[in-house]
Amino acid sequence: MLTKEEIPKWDADYFISKMPFVTRLFKNRLNVAIKLAEIKDDSTVLDIGCNRAYLFKLIHEQNSLCKLYGIDIDLPPLEVMWDTHCEFKTGDVRTIPYQNESFDIVFVTDVLEHVDELDIALKEIHRVIKPNGVAILSGPTESRFYKFCRFLWLRHFNVEYHVHTVRNIEKKLESNRFQLIKRRSLPRFPIPELFRISKYKKIV
């Protein structure tokens, strides 16, 4: 059991990179995702792969009334900032530990590119979204420019844990009863696309 002093704090320090551009890109990606989601006061929101819940911190700064739920396959200890508006569980996108049609909005940011069983994961996401609810997706393009930037950041090209590109995932979404509503690219033109953030509506 960790002491209170050892519990990770909900701040941006964890996400600070040695490259300021990468830090800005990370934060911008989540802010774009939140804007696309159009969260309301009565929204129920699930973040798949919540990690240290930085996305929730950003959401809470804009809307403190919506109900937030997070799952992660390796959930770290978290210092919960809010009472009944927030809940965390250990969980996998392939076996989401919630009932059918539980959420208005499901965020799945930079997760699905790591999942081999993509169809199983997308069926689970579809299952837990309410009728007319939405999924917010983000993922890497894996373009040559993306791989070059990753090399500058990580000092190696090979990332075996990325088994899909965001384009592959989008095609799978459309074949698993999701309809594209909006799409954004980061960074903005004229810089080549590194990440894509998309909003998909559940088709019943």
FENKAHU-V946438 format. One line per field, one symbol per residue. ss: DSSP state (H for helix, E for strand, - for the rest). phi: phi as a letter, one per 30 degrees, with the letter a starting at -180 (. if undefined). psi: psi as a letter, one per 40 degrees, with the letter a starting at -180 (. if undefined). A space follows every 50 residues. Layout:
ss->???
phi->???
psi->???
This chain:
ss->---HHH-----HHHH----HHHHHHHHHHHHHHHHHH------EEEEE-- ---HHHHHHHHH----EEEEEE-------------EEEEE-E--E----- --EEEEEEE--HHH---HHHHHHHHHHHEEEEEEEEEEEE---HHHHHHH HHHH-----------HHHHHHHHH---EEEEEEEEE--------EEEEEE EE--
phi->.ddedddedcbdedcdcdceddddddddddddeddddhdcdcdcbccdid hcideddddddcaccdccbbbadbddebddcbdddbbbbdacddbddbde hcbdbbcbchbddccdddddddddddddddeidbcccbaddhdddedddd dddciaddbddccbcdddddddedccibcdcbbbcbddecdedcbbcbcb cdcd
psi->hiiddehhigieddehiehddddddddddddddddddghideihhhhhfd befdddddddddhedihhhiiidghihihheibeehiiihiideghfiii fdidhhhghfddeehdgddddddddddehiheiihhiiiidfiddddddd dddefidhgdeheiidddddddddeffihhdiiiiiiihehihdihhihh hhh.
